[in-house]
Amino acid sequence: MAQDWRLFQGGGATPHAVETWPKAPPWRRFDDDVPRRADTEPLPYLITDEHRDIVNTALHLHRPLLVTGRPGTGKSTLAYAIAHELKLGEVLHWPINSRSTLMDGLYSYDAVGRLREASLLRRGDEDAAPEPDIGDYLRLGALGTALLPGDLPRVLLIDELDKGDADLPNDLLTVFEEGQFTIPELARLQDPRADVRVTGTEEKERIVEGRVRCRVFPVVVITSNGERDFPPAFLRRCVRLDLTQPDAQQLQQIVTMHLGEETAARAQDLIEDFLALREEGELATDQLLNAVHLRASDVPIDHHILSNVLRSLDEADA
């Protein structure tokens, strides 16, 4: 007898063990045998010739790429596609929120932790106690790590900049123009050298005289949902790319890449429903993928389930 797709019954149902837990979509698997996207080859990135040329323009000009578009248009994924295709290593990710500051992106310094450690060391013998290594209490942020000198650039994703404080874009201008910044806590030291931790690893990088300066400007991908305007001074220092929502043919390709040709062949009606609903309100492409995956898992998708999975992102919270 086939297992009921309704694992949870409610209403005081008798407790029962689930014989077979439902298989997760490829993008929601976390077990050790299935590597996350950052650890494996990403899916092909669908891009028009026009948009591809704008990306290459930013690479040649060594300017940040400001990518604007609605949710699900592939803004963040573009950074991972560039890093993979050009073999530029792991993407450095700086997600922006309303409390983000330029300092968060550059570096952090645990002055309280260092002071506490120094106090503990001095309890035994104040004269002989060594000073804690300041490099153990400093860590470069994603932007700071991207500005470390190297022969090839790192890829930095500054995600959803429009969620940040209104002053943040202007704060970034000097760093973008000069390709460097100074860590005052290091610049004041008598010894001009310090080994500092960086984002993405526990390894350390040597900083001299507190200055971090890139040799090659990083590949900076800045995403925006278009929720607010940026200052002209910031915009003129960026190459702008406006991504449009995928059409029917592109959606078919996306479903095929994520879920296979057989599943995509049976998803045409869901794609049509998705496009019709997208005309009335904002929808993200991964909502379509969720609906197609449910059908492929033999979940009977009635109107109630479909309307919930494809619920407009414009709707106010209930």
N, C-alpha and C positions, 0 to 999 in steps of 0.2 A: 504494500500500500504506500503510495507516494505521501511524502511529508507535506502537511498543510503549510502553505506559504506564510500563513499568519502564525508566526512563532509565538507571539504574545496574544492571549485571548482576553484577559481581563475578566471582570465580573465574578471574581472568586473562583476562577478555574483551578483545577487540581494542579499543584506544582508538578512539572514534568521536565525531563532532560531533553535537550535538542539533539537529535541523532546526528544531523549534518548541518553545521553552521553555514549560512549562505556565503557563496564565494564573493569576495570583494571585487569591485571594479579595479582595473589595472592601476588607476591613479590613487587608490585607497588601500594599497597593500603595504604592510609594515613588517612582515616576517623577514627573518634573516636570509631566506632563500630568494627573496625578490628585492633587489637593490632599489633604493630610491633614485629619482631622476638625476640627482646630482652625482650619483655614483655609476651611472650607466649611460649608454648612448641615447640621447634624446630623440624624440620623433622628428621627422622632417618638418621644417618650418615653412608653412605656406606663405608666400609673399609675392606681390606683384612686381613687375619689372620696375615700375616707377618708384615704389617704396624701397626696393633693393638698392636703387641708385642713390636715394637719399641717405640710406645707411652708409654707403660707401663714401658719400660726400663728407659725412661727419668723420669717418676714419681718416680720410686724407687731410682734412682741415685740423685734426686733433682737437675737435670741439665736442662738448657734450651733446648727446642726441636726446631731445625732448620729445617723448612719444606720448601722444594724446589719443584717447579713444574710450569708448564705453567698456564696461566690464566684459571680459570674454573675447576681446579682440586680439589678444596675444601680445600685449604690451610687455609684461614681465618676461614672458617666454622668449622674446627676442634677444634679451641679454644672454640667456643660456645658449641660444642657437649660435650667436656670434662667438662665444667662448669655445663652444664645441668645434665648430667648423674651422676656426683659426688656431685651435690648440693653444688657448691662452690661459688654461688652468681653471681652477674653481672660481665661480662667480662670487664676488664680495657683495653681500646683500645688506643694505641699510634701509629698513622699513621706517617710514616717517609717521609720526603721530603728532598730536597737538602740543606735546611737551618736548619735542625734539629740538635740539640746538646744534649749532655748528660744532661745539665741543664734543657732543656725543659722537659725531662722525669722525672727528680727528683723533681723540684719545681720552682715556679716563685715568685718574690718579687717585689711589686709595691712600690719602694722607693720614687718615685716622688709623688704618690698619698698620701703616709703617710706624706711626708714633707709638702704638700699643706694643708692637714688636720690640721697638727700641727700649721701651720701659721695662719689658720683661727681661731683656738681655742685661740691663744695668742693675738688676736687683742683686746679682751675685757679686760683681766686681765692676763698679762704675768706671774706673779708669781703664780697665782692660776690655770692656765690652765693645765689640765692633759695631759700626753703624750698619743697619740693615741695607741691603742692596736696593737702591731705588728702582732698579729695573724690574724687581719682583712685584712692584706695586703700580707699575705703569703698563697700560695695554693700548696699542693703537687700535682705533676704531676702523670701520670698513673703509672710510675715505682716507684716513691716515695710512692704512696698509696699502691702499691703491697707489699712494704717492711715493712709496719707497722706490729708490732707484733700481732699475733693471733694464735689460736689453730689449725686452718686449713688454708691452703694457699689460696690466691686469684689467679685468672687466669688473666694473662697479655698477651695481643696480641700486639707484636711489628710488625707492618705490613709493608712489603716491605722494609726491611733493606737495600737492594742493591740500593735504591734510595738516600740514605743518603751520607754524606761526607765520604771519604775513611778512616778517622780517627775514625769514630763513633764506629765501632766494637771493636777497641782496647780500646776506652774510657769506654766501658761497662765492660771490663774484671775485673777491681778492684771491682766494685759493685757486679758483679756476684760471685766473689770469696769470698768476705767478708760479703755479705748480709746486708750491712749497708752503710750509708753515713751521712755526717754532714752538717748542715745548719749554715754557719758561722754567719749569722745575729742573730741567736738565741744563739749560743755558747758564744757570747760576752756579753750577757745580765747579769746583776747582779742577777735577778731572773731566776733560771735555768729552769723554767716551762713556757710553752706557749701553747695556744690552737690554732691550725692551721687548716684551711679549707683543704679538700681533694677532689680528683677527684670523680665525680659522685654524690655528695650530698653537701648540704650547711651546714651539720653538721661539727663539729670540732673534732680533735683528740689531745690529750695531748702529747706534745713533751718535753722531759726533756734534758737539757744541749745541745740542738740542734742536738741530735743524733737520727736517725731513724734506727732501727735494727730489722730484722725479727726474729721470733722464728722458723718458718717453711718457707723454701725457696718457693717463689711463683711458680706456674705452668706457665712457660714462654714459649709461642709459638711465634717463630720468623719466619716470612714468607719471602721468596725470590723467585723472578722470574728467578733466575739463570743468571742474566745479568752481574754479575762480581764475581770474586773470593774473598773469605774472607781470612784474615791472618791465618796461621796455629795455632797460639796461641789462636785465637778465636774459631776455629773449634774444637780444642781438648777439649774445655770446653763445647761443645754442643753435644747432641745426634742428629744425622742427619737422616732425613726422606725424601726420594725422592718419590713424588707422581707422578704416571703416569696418562696419559689421560684415561678416561673411555672408555671401549670397547662397542660393540653394546648392549650386555646384560645389562651392567651397565647403559647405556644411557636410555634403555627402563625402567629400574627401577626408574631412576631419573625423567623421564617424568611422570611416574605413580604417584610418590610421590607428585609432584608439581601440576599436572593437572588432576589426576584421571585415573582409568583404562580404561574407555570408550574412553577418548581422546587419551590415549597412544596406544590403540589398532589400531587407525586410523593414527598413526604417523610413521609407519614402513618405508614408502618410504622417509619421511623427514629425518629419522635417517640414512638411506642409503645414501641420498644426502649429509648429513652433514659429514659422515665418508669419503666419496669420496673427498669432498672439503678439509677436514682436512689433507688428504694426500698431498695436493698441497700447503697448507699454514696454518698458525696458526689460530685456531678458539677456542672460549670459549664455554663451555656447555650452558651458558645462552643464547647464540645466537640461539641454537637449540630450547630452551624453548620459545623464542620469536616467532619463526616461527610456532611452534605447537600451541601456543596460538592464533595467528592470524587465523590459519585455524579453530580452535575451535570456533572462533568468527564470522565465516562465511565470513571472508575476502578472496576474490578470489586471491590466491597467484599465480601470474604468474611468469615467469622466471625473469622479471625485479625486482619484489619485493623480491623474494627469494634470488637473487644474492646480493641484497643490505643488507638484514638482515643477510645473511651468508657471508658477505664480510670478506676477510682475514684480520687479525690484522697486517699482515706483509706489507700490501699495504701502500704506501706513501700517505699522505694527498693530496687530489685533490687541 
